[in-house]
């Protein structure tokens, strides 16, 4: 069954990555930005922990997204050794454009399922993530 989960995930990622080419990011970087959206003023370490990325990977992602103008590092006012991450107007605009695209990619992969089956699948995934 794990193989089948992997194949569905792979399809969604491939479809979404194809859409992301124009923005010069991939689905992992999109996820990184999404985490920052939900955690304003988060530190690099906090974001890395949420996405289960090691320190080196997190720094590389931050460097890349910063070089593309999608986020900025701001010195923490309490501890000047720490940097908080902030989205730029460019990334906020991009994320608003990409949400409908992401939803369409998901719908495309799940198009052979009925609405009830999609809801059941969602409920199963929610249950599995709580286990």
Residue, then its C-alpha position, 0 to 999 in steps of 0.5 A: x500500500x505504501x507504494x500506491x501512496x507514493x505513486x499518488x504523491x509523486x503524481x501530485x508533486x510532478x503536476x505541481x512542480x510543472x506549474x511552479x517552473x515559471x516561479x523558479x521554485x519547487x513544491x518543497x520550497x512552496x511548502x517552506x513558504x507556506x509554513x512561514x505564512x502560518x508562522x509569522x516571524x518564525x526562525x529558520x530553526x522553527x521552520x526547519x523543525x516543522x518541515x523536518x529538514x536538517x539545518x543544512x537543508x533549511x539554510x540552503x532553502x532560505x538562501x535560495x528563497x531569499x536570493x529569489x526575493x521571496x523572503x527576507x531574514x530579519x534580526x530577532x529583537x530579543x536575540x540578535x544571533x537569531x534571524x526571523x523569516x518574513x515573506x516579501x510582497x512578491x512571495x505573498x502575491x505568488x502564493x495567492x496565485x499558486x493556491x488555486x493551481x495547487x487545488x487544480x493539481x490535486x483535483x486532476x490527480x483525484x479526478x477519477x474519484x467521486x466527491x464522497x470518495x475524496x472526502x472519505x480519503x481526506x478523512x482517512x488521511x486525517x485519521x492516519x496523521x493523528x495516529 
